[in-house]
Amino acid sequence: LSILTISIRLFLNKIHLQVGNLFLLIIHVIYVAFVIIAIFEINGSKRINSSEKMMWTVGFIFFGSITG
């Protein structure tokens, strides 16, 4: 999915449409929303102990695309 969105943005910039920057902004907002929702979901879980919650939270903050 990341490669697809990057390819679309590069194509839009290649044909000189200014919507490419808006597309990039939208993708970043969606990514940040995904990380925030995932962190709330992890910290609200009763099946994961506190050390694993901390590990997953740090993972999502620094390595969100890999952790997801």
C-alpha positions in Angstrom: 0.0 0.0 0.0 2.9 2.4 0.8 4.5 1.7 -2.6 1.2 2.3 -4.3 0.6 5.7 -2.6 4.2 6.8 -3.3 3.8 5.8 -6.9 0.6 7.7 -7.3 2.1 10.8 -5.7 5.2 10.6 -8.0 2.9 10.2 -11.0 0.9 13.2 -10.0 4.0 15.3 -9.6 5.4 14.0 -12.9 2.4 15.3 -14.8 2.7 18.6 -12.9 -0.5 18.4 -10.9 -0.5 20.3 -7.6 -2.8 17.7 -6.1 0.2 15.5 -5.5 1.1 17.5 -2.3 -2.5 17.4 -1.1 -2.4 13.6 -1.7 0.7 13.3 0.4 -0.8 15.3 3.2 -3.9 13.1 3.2 -1.8 10.0 3.4 0.2 11.4 6.4 -3.0 12.3 8.2 -4.4 8.8 7.7 -1.1 7.2 8.9 -1.1 9.3 12.1 -4.8 8.4 12.7 -3.9 4.7 12.3 -1.0 5.0 14.8 -3.2 6.8 17.4 -6.1 4.4 17.0 -3.7 1.4 17.3 -2.1 2.8 20.5 -5.5 3.3 22.1 -6.5 -0.2 21.1 -3.3 -1.7 22.6 -3.4 0.2 25.8 -7.1 -0.6 26.3 -6.6 -4.4 25.9 -6.9 -6.6 28.9 -5.2 -9.6 27.3 -1.8 -7.9 26.9 0.4 -7.3 30.0 2.0 -3.9 30.7 5.5 -4.6 29.4 4.1 -5.8 26.1 1.8 -2.8 25.9 4.9 -0.6 26.3 6.8 -2.5 23.7 3.9 -2.2 21.2 3.4 1.5 21.9 7.1 2.3 21.4 7.0 0.1 18.2 4.0 2.0 16.8 5.5 5.4 17.6 8.9 4.8 16.0 8.2 1.9 13.6 4.5 2.3 12.7 4.6 1.0 9.2 6.6 -2.1 10.2 4.7 -2.7 13.5 1.3 -2.3 11.8 
